[in-house]
Each structure stands twice: as C-alpha cells, then as structure tokens.
Amino acid sequence: MVIKTLSRKSGTSQLINYLFKDERKHGNDKPIVIRHNIRSRSVKGYIKEFEKNAESRIHKRKDAVAVHHSILSFNKLDKEHINEKVLKSIAKKYIELRGLNNLYVITSHHDRSHIHIHVAMSGTQLNGL
C-alpha cells in the first residue's frame, strides 16, 4: 500500500465534489462510502459540514489547512484480495490512527488498474470537542 497525503488551504468543495463526481470511476465494483462525525448524506451536506467546522476555528489564519486529502493505493496484484469488507476495515483503522475527533468522508475509486481510497479529513477537530 502507498499513502499519499496532501493538504489544502482552500478548495474543500472542489475536493469533495471530485471524490463523488462520477459513478463510472468504480467500474463494476461498488464504491465504499464512510462518514465519520458527519451527519449529512449528500455531497452538498458534506461540504457544508466541513466549511461550518472550519469557520469555528479558534485561531484563524489565511494559510490554515482547510482539509487533508489522503490517497491509499493498493497494488494491482492485490486486487483479488481487496473487497468491500477489507476497504472498510482499512478506512476505519486509518480514522482511528489519524484521530477520531475530525470530520471524515472516505470513498473508494476503482477506475484504474489499482483500487484506491480517497480520504477527506477536516483541518481542525470537530467543533465543540
């Protein structure tokens, strides 16, 4: 597995729209969708919750990280071993290791020869924690 992590100072809506933009990305495989500390069930709702949480920052700066974007990629040779249960287990463990108090929206993409998981994690902890 290869993990690539990027931070974004803006563009939360662009990232979340990209994660869910095209069902063709999944081929015949069903994408996983995991929400953690998110109530909404729509892309617009995810965006609103991320933006509302970012507005409640205690220390506001122009260059503050709005969202962390991580990509967990698996080797194409492992494709036969990766199913929905494995992807969900890995995603939940990733949340546990990164921090339970942030907002997360996670989905899988199956559009390449390798399966990969996209993770959008809020730049701050959930407001009120």
TITI-488469 format. One line per 3 residues: number of its first residue (from 1); their letters; for each residue x, y, z of N, C-alpha, C, O, CB. Coordinates in Angstrom, 2 decimals, always signed. Atoms other than C-alpha are relative to their C-alpha. Glycine has a CB too. Layout:
NUM = A = X,Y,Z,X,Y,Z,X,Y,Z,X,Y,Z,X,Y,Z | ...;
//
This chain:
1 = MVI = +0.86,-1.17,+0.00,+0.00,+0.00,+0.00,+0.90,+1.23,+0.00,+1.94,+1.26,+0.66,-0.97,+0.00,+1.23 | -0.69,-1.29,+0.05,+1.17,+3.52,-0.80,-0.98,+1.05,+0.51,-2.14,+1.09,+0.09,+0.50,+0.34,-1.46 | +0.84,-1.08,-0.53,-0.18,+6.51,+1.14,+0.59,+1.32,-0.45,+1.77,+1.60,-0.24,-0.10,-0.07,+1.55;
4 = KTL = -0.39,-1.35,+0.41,-0.04,+9.99,-0.34,-0.91,+0.96,+0.74,-2.13,+0.82,+0.71,-0.10,+0.19,-1.58 | +0.79,-0.96,-0.76,-1.14,+12.90,+1.82,+0.29,+1.41,-0.48,+1.45,+1.82,-0.60,+0.29,-0.13,+1.50 | -0.10,-1.39,+0.45,-1.82,+16.44,+0.63,-0.83,+0.86,+0.94,-1.79,+0.38,+1.55,-0.49,+0.15,-1.48;
7 = SRK = +0.83,-0.92,-0.77,-3.12,+19.46,+2.47,-0.48,+1.11,-0.92,+0.23,+1.51,-1.85,+0.78,+0.59,+1.23 | +0.59,-1.07,+0.80,-5.38,+22.11,+1.01,-0.37,+1.16,+0.91,-0.96,+0.97,+1.97,-1.25,-0.50,-0.78 | +0.33,-1.21,-0.77,-5.72,+25.65,+2.25,-1.38,+0.52,-0.39,-1.99,+1.30,+0.35,+1.06,+1.09,-0.24;
10 = SGT = +1.35,-0.34,+0.46,-8.94,+26.07,+0.25,-0.42,-1.12,-0.95,+0.33,-2.07,-1.18,-0.05,+1.43,-0.71 | +0.45,+0.98,+0.99,-10.98,+24.09,-2.23,-0.63,-1.24,+0.59,-0.60,-2.30,-0.04,+1.14,-0.40,-0.83 | +0.68,+1.14,-0.60,-12.85,+21.82,+0.16,-1.11,-0.52,-0.89,-1.26,-1.72,-1.07,-0.55,+0.37,+1.37;
13 = SQL = +1.12,+0.43,+0.85,-15.87,+21.78,-2.13,+0.50,-0.67,-1.27,-0.09,-1.65,-1.72,-0.89,+1.20,-0.36 | -0.56,+0.61,+1.21,-13.71,+21.01,-5.18,+0.44,-1.43,+0.28,+0.18,-2.33,-0.51,+1.18,+0.83,-0.54 | -0.48,+1.34,-0.36,-12.12,+18.03,-3.42,-1.16,-0.96,+0.22,-1.16,-2.06,-0.35,+0.87,+0.06,+1.25;
16 = INY = +1.11,+0.90,-0.31,-15.34,+16.55,-2.09,-0.83,-0.29,-1.25,-1.29,-1.41,-1.44,-0.89,+0.60,+1.09 | +0.70,+0.25,+1.27,-17.07,+17.02,-5.45,+0.78,-1.00,-0.85,+0.17,-1.86,-1.49,-0.20,+1.31,-0.77 | -0.83,+0.93,+0.77,-14.14,+15.20,-7.10,-0.15,-1.44,+0.53,-0.25,-2.38,-0.25,+1.48,+0.43,+0.06;
19 = LFK = +0.09,+1.34,-0.58,-14.40,+12.27,-4.68,-1.26,-0.73,-0.44,-1.26,-1.95,-0.59,+0.03,+0.09,+1.50 | +1.29,+0.62,+0.29,-18.02,+11.68,-5.61,-0.55,+0.35,-1.38,-1.74,+0.16,-1.63,-1.00,+0.40,+1.04 | +0.51,-0.58,+1.24,-18.25,+13.13,-9.11,-0.51,-0.99,-1.04,-1.40,-0.64,-1.81,+1.05,+0.80,-0.61;
22 = DER = +0.31,+0.83,+1.15,-18.55,+10.12,-11.34,-0.09,-1.46,+0.39,+0.91,-2.07,+0.77,+1.04,+0.19,-1.08 | +0.19,+1.40,-0.34,-20.00,+6.71,-10.71,+0.79,-0.94,-0.92,+1.07,-2.08,-0.53,-1.47,-0.35,-0.08 | -0.77,+0.84,+0.91,-18.07,+5.39,-13.73,+1.38,-0.33,+0.56,+2.02,-1.27,+0.11,+0.14,+0.67,-1.35;
25 = KHG = -1.31,+0.23,-0.60,-14.92,+5.58,-11.61,+0.09,-1.37,+0.66,+1.18,-1.86,+0.92,+0.32,+1.08,+1.01 | +0.02,+1.21,-0.78,-15.97,+2.40,-9.90,-0.15,-1.26,-0.83,-0.11,-2.37,-0.29,-1.10,+0.07,+0.99 | +0.15,+1.18,+0.85,-16.44,+0.10,-12.87,-1.16,-0.84,+0.50,-2.25,-0.33,+0.78,+1.30,-0.83,-0.02;
28 = NDK = +1.04,+0.91,-0.48,-18.41,-2.95,-11.78,+0.00,-0.13,+1.52,-0.92,-0.70,+2.10,+0.18,-1.36,-0.62 | -0.11,+0.09,-1.45,-17.26,-2.63,-8.18,-0.79,+1.11,+0.68,-0.86,+2.23,+0.18,+1.47,+0.05,+0.43 | +0.77,-0.97,-0.77,-19.40,-0.88,-5.61,+0.96,+0.83,+0.86,+1.77,+0.26,+1.59,-1.08,-0.71,+0.89;
31 = PIV = -0.90,-0.82,-0.82,-17.62,+2.10,-4.01,-0.44,-0.04,+1.47,-1.62,-0.18,+1.77,+0.02,+1.46,-0.51 | +0.35,-0.15,-1.42,-17.45,+2.32,-0.25,-0.16,+1.48,+0.27,+0.48,+2.32,-0.37,+1.08,-0.65,+0.94 | +0.13,-1.38,-0.48,-18.56,+5.50,+1.44,-0.06,-0.10,+1.52,-0.95,-0.75,+2.08,-1.29,+0.74,-0.60;
34 = IRH = -0.04,-0.02,-1.46,-17.63,+6.07,+5.06,-0.03,+1.45,+0.44,+0.74,+2.28,-0.04,+1.27,-0.74,+0.56 | +0.08,-1.33,-0.59,-18.63,+9.13,+7.02,+0.31,-0.15,+1.47,-0.18,-1.08,+2.12,-1.42,+0.67,-0.24 | -0.31,+0.03,-1.43,-17.21,+9.85,+10.45,-0.18,+1.41,+0.53,+0.42,+2.36,+0.02,+1.47,-0.54,+0.27;
37 = NIR = +0.36,-1.30,-0.58,-18.59,+12.71,+12.57,-0.71,+0.88,-1.03,-0.67,+2.11,-0.93,+1.25,+0.72,+0.53 | +0.75,-0.71,+1.04,-20.70,+13.69,+9.53,-1.44,-0.50,+0.06,-1.68,-1.70,+0.06,+0.63,-0.25,-1.44 | +1.42,+0.38,-0.05,-24.50,+13.72,+9.69,-0.62,-0.08,-1.38,-1.51,-0.89,-1.63,-0.77,+0.99,+0.84;
40 = SRS = +0.60,-0.10,+1.33,-25.25,+14.60,+6.08,+0.15,-1.29,-0.79,+1.01,-2.12,-0.51,+0.62,+1.14,-0.77 | -0.05,+1.16,+0.87,-25.92,+12.01,+3.44,+0.13,+0.41,-1.47,-0.10,-0.39,-2.37,-1.25,-0.86,+0.19 | -0.17,-0.49,+1.37,-25.25,+14.19,+0.38,+1.33,+0.74,-0.12,+1.90,+1.19,+0.88,-1.18,+0.92,-0.40;
43 = VKG = -1.26,-0.71,+0.25,-22.19,+15.77,-1.20,-0.12,+1.45,+0.45,+0.80,+1.97,+1.08,+0.38,-0.07,-1.50 | +0.19,-1.39,-0.44,-23.60,+19.26,-0.62,+0.02,+0.10,+1.52,+0.56,+1.06,+2.08,-1.32,+0.56,-0.55 | +0.00,+0.03,-1.46,-24.17,+18.36,+3.01,+1.39,-0.20,+0.57,+1.76,+0.44,+1.56,-0.92,-1.09,+0.51;
46 = YIK = -1.38,+0.21,-0.45,-20.61,+17.07,+3.42,+0.77,+1.32,-0.07,+1.47,+1.69,+0.87,+0.71,-1.09,-0.86 | -0.72,-1.26,+0.22,-19.26,+20.34,+2.01,-0.40,+1.02,+1.07,+0.45,+1.68,+1.65,-0.28,+0.56,-1.42 | +0.47,-0.96,-1.00,-21.44,+22.45,+4.33,+0.55,-0.31,+1.38,+0.94,+0.60,+2.12,-1.53,+0.00,+0.05;
49 = EFE = -0.51,+0.36,-1.32,-20.34,+20.50,+7.39,+1.49,+0.29,+0.13,+1.93,+0.78,+1.17,-0.27,-1.48,+0.28 | -1.43,-0.31,-0.03,-16.64,+20.80,+6.51,+0.22,+1.51,+0.12,+1.05,+1.95,+0.91,+0.70,-0.54,-1.27 | -0.17,-1.46,-0.02,-17.00,+24.55,+5.87,-0.45,+0.59,+1.32,+0.20,+1.50,+1.84,-0.77,+0.64,-1.14;
52 = KNA = +0.48,-0.50,-1.29,-19.03,+25.15,+9.03,+1.01,-0.32,+1.10,+1.26,+0.51,+1.98,-1.38,-0.62,+0.33 | -1.00,+0.38,-1.01,-16.45,+23.26,+11.09,+1.24,+0.89,-0.12,+1.80,+1.29,+0.90,+0.38,-1.48,-0.16 | -1.18,-0.85,+0.21,-13.60,+25.30,+9.55,-0.25,+1.42,+0.51,+0.67,+2.07,+1.00,+0.38,+0.04,-1.49;
55 = ESR = +0.33,-1.35,-0.47,-15.41,+28.56,+10.41,+0.11,+0.12,+1.52,+0.28,+1.23,+2.03,-1.41,+0.37,-0.44 | -0.04,-0.06,-1.46,-15.36,+27.64,+14.09,+1.42,-0.11,+0.57,+1.59,-0.34,+1.77,-0.85,-1.11,+0.58 | -1.39,+0.02,-0.46,-11.55,+27.69,+14.28,+0.22,+1.03,+1.09,-0.33,+2.13,+1.04,+0.97,+0.26,-1.17;
58 = IHK = -0.35,-0.94,-1.06,-10.19,+29.30,+17.40,+1.02,+1.01,-0.52,+0.87,+2.21,-0.31,+0.56,-0.74,+1.24 | -1.05,-0.84,+0.56,-7.09,+30.66,+15.65,-0.16,+0.04,-1.51,+0.13,-0.94,-2.20,+1.42,-0.52,+0.40 | +0.24,-0.13,+1.44,-7.96,+31.94,+12.19,+1.21,+0.61,-0.68,+1.71,+1.65,-0.26,-1.27,+0.85,-0.28;
61 = RKD = -1.13,-0.49,+0.79,-5.16,+32.38,+9.65,-0.33,-0.18,-1.48,-1.10,-1.07,-1.85,+1.33,-0.75,+0.38 | +0.22,+0.11,+1.44,-5.12,+32.93,+5.91,+0.51,-1.31,-0.57,-0.10,-1.89,-1.47,+0.66,+1.16,-0.72 | -0.62,+1.19,+0.56,-2.86,+29.96,+5.31,-0.32,-1.28,+0.79,+0.43,-2.25,+0.72,+1.49,+0.19,-0.05;
64 = AVA = +0.39,+1.18,-0.78,-4.67,+27.49,+7.61,-0.42,-1.14,-0.93,-1.01,-0.90,-1.98,-1.13,+0.35,+0.98 | +0.40,+1.17,+0.78,-5.20,+23.97,+6.31,-1.50,-0.23,+0.18,-1.98,-0.37,+1.30,+0.82,-1.27,+0.43 | +1.45,+0.21,-0.04,-8.86,+23.51,+5.43,-0.34,-1.48,+0.03,-1.25,-1.91,+0.74,-0.67,+0.67,-1.21;
67 = VHH = +0.31,+1.43,+0.11,-8.77,+19.82,+4.56,+1.28,-0.76,-0.37,+2.11,-0.28,-1.14,-1.12,-0.25,-1.05 | -1.08,+0.90,+0.36,-6.29,+16.97,+4.39,-0.57,-1.03,-0.98,-1.64,-1.58,-0.75,+0.62,-0.71,+1.27 | +0.41,+0.96,+1.02,-6.56,+14.73,+1.31,+1.04,-1.11,-0.04,+2.18,-0.88,-0.41,-0.17,+0.68,-1.41;
70 = SIL = -0.90,+1.15,+0.03,-5.03,+11.28,+1.63,-0.52,-1.01,-1.01,-1.73,-1.19,-1.18,+0.13,-0.65,+1.40 | +0.33,+1.03,+0.97,-4.94,+8.60,-1.03,+0.74,-1.26,+0.42,+1.97,-1.26,+0.55,+0.38,+0.43,-1.47 | -0.58,+1.28,-0.36,-4.36,+4.99,-0.03,-0.14,-0.91,-1.21,-1.25,-1.33,-1.56,-0.69,-0.62,+1.28;
73 = SFN = +0.01,+0.79,+1.24,-3.40,+2.98,-3.12,+0.53,-1.40,+0.25,+1.48,-1.60,+1.02,+0.84,+0.70,-1.09 | -0.39,+1.40,-0.14,-3.11,-0.77,-3.37,+0.55,-0.51,-1.32,+0.12,-0.09,-2.39,-1.20,-0.86,+0.46 | -0.61,+0.56,+1.20,-1.00,-2.74,-5.81,-1.04,-0.76,-0.81,-1.93,-1.41,-0.25,+1.17,-0.93,+0.38;
76 = KLD = +0.97,+0.68,+0.86,-2.90,-4.10,-8.79,+0.04,-1.52,+0.19,-0.94,-2.20,-0.09,+0.27,+0.34,-1.47 | -0.11,+1.44,-0.24,-1.63,-7.59,-7.89,-0.81,-0.44,+1.23,-1.10,-1.62,+1.39,+1.46,-0.39,+0.18 | +0.78,+0.31,-1.19,-3.58,-7.38,-4.62,-1.51,+0.11,-0.23,-2.29,-0.11,+0.69,+0.40,+0.91,+1.13;
79 = KEH = +1.40,-0.27,+0.30,-6.88,-6.65,-6.36,-0.93,-1.15,+0.40,-2.04,-0.91,+0.88,-0.16,+0.28,-1.47 | +0.86,+1.15,-0.33,-8.22,-10.18,-5.83,-0.23,-0.16,+1.50,-1.17,-0.83,+1.91,+0.61,-1.28,-0.56 | +0.12,+0.10,-1.45,-7.71,-9.83,-2.06,-0.76,+1.17,+0.61,-1.07,+1.16,+1.80,+1.37,-0.09,+0.62;
82 = INE = +0.64,-1.21,-0.53,-9.40,-6.45,-1.72,-1.48,+0.00,-0.36,-1.86,-0.02,-1.53,+0.70,+1.26,-0.55 | +1.45,-0.07,+0.18,-13.14,-6.35,-1.22,-0.56,+1.10,+0.89,+0.19,+1.80,+1.57,-0.68,-1.38,+0.31 | +0.64,-1.08,-0.77,-15.63,-4.02,+0.44,+0.32,-0.10,+1.49,+0.58,+0.91,+2.13,-1.51,-0.03,-0.20;
85 = KVL = -0.28,+0.20,-1.42,-15.04,-5.51,+3.89,+1.43,+0.44,+0.35,+1.65,+1.10,+1.36,-0.22,-1.48,+0.40 | -1.40,-0.37,-0.22,-11.25,-5.07,+3.63,+0.17,+1.51,-0.10,+0.85,+2.11,+0.73,+0.93,-0.71,-1.01 | -0.11,-1.44,+0.17,-11.58,-1.49,+2.34,-0.58,+0.75,+1.19,+0.01,+1.71,+1.67,-0.70,+0.44,-1.28;
88 = KSI = +0.63,-0.66,-1.16,-13.94,-0.52,+5.17,+0.86,-0.17,+1.24,+1.00,+0.77,+2.03,-1.40,-0.58,+0.25 | -0.85,+0.25,-1.16,-11.66,-2.11,+7.75,+1.24,+0.90,-0.02,+1.61,+1.48,+1.00,+0.43,-1.48,+0.04 | -1.18,-0.85,+0.13,-8.61,-0.24,+6.44,-0.38,+1.47,+0.23,+0.34,+2.19,+0.92,+0.64,-0.17,-1.40;
91 = AKK = +0.43,-1.40,-0.16,-10.54,+3.06,+6.27,-0.30,+0.31,+1.46,+0.07,+1.37,+1.96,-1.25,+0.27,-0.87 | +0.32,-0.24,-1.41,-11.83,+2.70,+9.83,+1.25,+0.02,+0.86,+1.34,+0.81,+1.80,-0.96,-1.07,+0.51 | -1.27,+0.00,-0.74,-8.34,+1.86,+11.13,+0.76,+1.30,-0.27,+1.39,+1.84,+0.64,+0.86,-1.22,-0.39;
94 = YIE = -0.66,-1.26,+0.35,-6.98,+4.91,+9.28,-0.58,+1.15,+0.83,+0.16,+1.98,+1.36,-0.16,+0.29,-1.52 | +0.66,-1.02,-0.82,-9.54,+7.12,+11.05,+0.47,-0.12,+1.45,+0.80,+0.89,+2.08,-1.54,-0.14,-0.08 | -0.42,+0.23,-1.39,-8.63,+5.57,+14.40,+1.43,+0.50,+0.23,+1.72,+1.10,+1.27,-0.09,-1.50,+0.34;
97 = LRG = -1.39,-0.41,-0.15,-4.92,+6.23,+13.83,+0.21,+1.50,-0.20,+1.05,+2.10,+0.46,+0.86,-0.77,-0.97 | -0.16,-1.44,+0.28,-5.30,+9.77,+12.44,-0.66,+0.87,+1.05,-0.18,+1.97,+1.32,-0.58,+0.32,-1.37 | +0.68,-0.79,-1.03,-7.72,+10.98,+15.10,-1.50,-0.09,-0.13,-2.05,+0.18,-1.20,+0.43,+1.44,-0.08;
100 = LNN = +1.45,+0.22,+0.03,-11.33,+10.30,+15.99,-0.80,+1.29,+0.06,-2.01,+1.27,-0.18,-0.40,-0.88,+1.14 | +0.74,-1.25,-0.22,-12.24,+13.97,+16.57,-0.09,+0.90,-1.22,-0.51,+2.05,-1.11,+0.63,+0.75,+1.12 | +0.11,-0.79,+1.22,-12.05,+15.17,+12.97,-1.19,-0.48,-0.82,-1.77,-1.53,-0.54,+1.30,-0.10,-0.84;
103 = LYV = +1.01,+0.42,+0.97,-14.62,+15.07,+10.17,+0.70,-0.82,-1.08,+1.81,-0.49,-1.49,-0.74,+1.24,-0.62 | -0.56,+0.83,+1.06,-14.00,+12.36,+7.58,-1.09,-0.36,-1.01,-2.22,-0.68,-0.63,+0.64,-1.27,+0.57 | +0.80,+0.59,+1.06,-15.53,+11.45,+4.24,+0.97,-0.83,-0.82,+1.99,-0.33,-1.30,-0.76,+1.11,-0.88;
106 = ITS = -0.90,+0.93,+0.67,-13.98,+8.42,+2.59,-0.78,-0.75,-1.07,-1.91,-1.17,-0.85,+0.66,-0.99,+1.01 | +0.60,+0.80,+1.05,-14.73,+6.70,-0.69,+1.10,-0.73,-0.76,+2.27,-0.36,-0.71,-0.85,+0.88,-0.96 | -0.96,+0.75,+0.79,-13.07,+4.17,-2.95,-0.21,+0.30,-1.48,-1.32,+0.58,-1.92,-0.13,-1.52,+0.26;
109 = HHD = +0.05,-0.14,+1.45,-12.24,+4.55,-6.63,+0.55,-1.27,-0.62,+1.56,-1.81,-0.17,+0.81,+1.25,-0.48 | -0.37,+1.25,+0.68,-11.98,+1.57,-8.96,+0.25,+0.26,-1.48,+0.09,-0.64,-2.30,-1.10,-1.07,+0.19 | -0.11,-0.41,+1.39,-11.24,+3.46,-12.17,+1.35,-0.31,-0.64,+1.52,-0.11,-1.84,-0.26,+1.46,-0.12;
112 = RSH = -1.34,+0.30,+0.52,-7.61,+2.38,-12.59,+0.27,-1.48,+0.17,-0.59,-2.23,+0.64,+1.09,+0.85,+0.72 | -0.36,+1.40,-0.18,-5.80,-0.92,-12.61,+0.15,-0.34,+1.48,+0.17,-1.51,+1.86,+1.29,-0.32,-0.75 | -0.12,+0.22,-1.44,-5.41,-0.45,-8.87,-1.15,+0.71,+0.72,-1.61,+1.77,+0.30,+1.37,+0.51,+0.53;
115 = IHI = +1.05,-0.60,-0.83,-8.05,+0.25,-6.25,+0.67,+1.00,+0.93,+1.78,+0.76,+1.42,-0.79,-1.10,+0.81 | -0.53,-0.97,-0.95,-7.51,+3.33,-4.12,-1.14,+0.65,+0.78,-2.28,+0.73,+0.32,+0.83,+1.08,-0.73 | +0.96,-0.64,-0.90,-9.26,+5.07,-1.25,+0.38,+1.46,+0.12,+1.55,+1.79,+0.31,-0.02,-0.70,+1.41;
118 = HVA = -0.20,-1.43,-0.23,-9.66,+8.84,-1.02,-0.58,+0.36,+1.35,-1.70,-0.01,+1.69,-0.66,+0.86,-1.14 | +0.41,-0.43,-1.32,-9.87,+10.37,+2.44,+0.03,+1.53,+0.05,+1.06,+2.14,-0.22,+0.91,-0.61,+1.11 | +0.05,-1.44,-0.28,-11.02,+13.94,+3.11,-0.17,+0.13,+1.50,-1.16,-0.33,+2.07,-1.17,+0.73,-0.80;
121 = MSG = +0.02,-0.17,-1.45,-10.22,+14.86,+6.71,+0.06,+1.50,+0.32,+0.87,+2.22,-0.26,+1.19,-0.76,+0.67 | +0.03,-1.41,-0.36,-11.03,+18.22,+8.28,+1.35,+0.45,+0.56,+2.06,-0.32,+1.20,-1.11,+0.27,+1.01 | -1.26,-0.57,-0.47,-8.10,+20.50,+9.05,-0.01,+0.30,+1.49,+1.04,+0.53,+2.08,+0.29,+1.26,-0.76;
124 = TQL = +0.13,-0.23,-1.44,-9.42,+21.01,+12.59,-0.88,-1.08,+0.59,-1.61,-1.78,-0.12,-0.59,+1.40,+0.30 | +0.88,+0.95,-0.67,-11.11,+18.85,+15.15,-1.44,+0.50,-0.09,-1.70,+1.67,-0.34,+0.42,-0.20,+1.47 | +1.42,-0.31,+0.03,-14.87,+18.74,+15.24,-0.28,+1.11,+1.02,+0.16,+1.04,+2.17,-0.85,-1.27,+0.31;
127 = NGL = +0.28,-1.10,-0.93,-16.17,+21.97,+16.74,-0.76,-0.53,+1.22,-1.63,-1.40,+1.11,-0.81,+1.12,-0.70 | +0.65,+0.44,-1.23,-17.23,+21.53,+20.32,+0.78,-1.08,+0.74,+0.39,-1.45,+1.85,-1.37,-0.50,-0.31 | -0.78,+1.05,-0.72,-14.59,+18.89,+21.19,+1.23,+0.59,+0.61,+2.01,-0.12,+1.25,+0.40,-1.15,-0.95;
//
